[in-house]
Amino acid sequence: MPDLDEPTEPPKGFARDHLRRYLASNGAKGHEWQKGVFTLLLTTVGRRTGQARQTPLIYGRDGDDYVVVASLGGSPVAPRWYTNLQVNPRVRIQVGAEVMDADARTATPDEKSRLWPVMTKIWKYYDGYQRKTTREIPIVILSPVS
């Protein structure tokens, strides 16, 4: 299994500051990013470097699973965390103070049609991100591993 224990190279800009607050407070600051909008920390393993990388992401729930959107603000390219988990689908997530390993997978078309409205209710800007790009923005399902 890839090493998820020691993340390196923090994200840039506001994501770096958000990540630092989240980690320093063990999720007490940053889990609720904006009123009613919650974030988790996703740790993936770099597909080329083999190094762990952490990214704060807005999430929703689907039963026991966590759901995130690989939007990158409507960029024409997928976020690095998404391309990383395509190669190494075992990830680690921190939700508030709770840390767990999970298996990541891209939602099927049927799952996406059901989950997209759930995620756009949480973050209305996802619809605009999809309109901004020709890339089909994936939804990722993170299933905790016992």
HELIX and SHEET records of a PDB file:
HELIX    1   1 GLY A   13  ALA A   24  1                                  12    
HELIX    2   2 LEU A   72  GLY A   74  5                                   3    
HELIX    3   3 ARG A   80  VAL A   87  1                                   8    
HELIX    4   4 PRO A  109  ILE A  122  1                                  14    
HELIX    5   5 TYR A  125  LYS A  132  1                                   8    
SHEET    1   A 3 GLU A  32  GLN A  34  0                                        
SHEET    2   A 3 VAL A  37  VAL A  45 -1                                        
SHEET    3   A 3 ALA A  52  ILE A  58 -1                                        
SHEET    1   B 7 GLU A  32  GLN A  34  0                                        
SHEET    2   B 7 VAL A  37  VAL A  45 -1                                        
SHEET    3   B 7 ARG A  90  VAL A  95 -1                                        
SHEET    4   B 7 GLU A  98  THR A 106 -1                                        
SHEET    5   B 7 ILE A 139  PRO A 144 -1                                        
SHEET    6   B 7 ASP A  65  VAL A  69 -1                                        
SHEET    7   B 7 GLY A  60  ASP A  62 -1                                        
END                                                                             
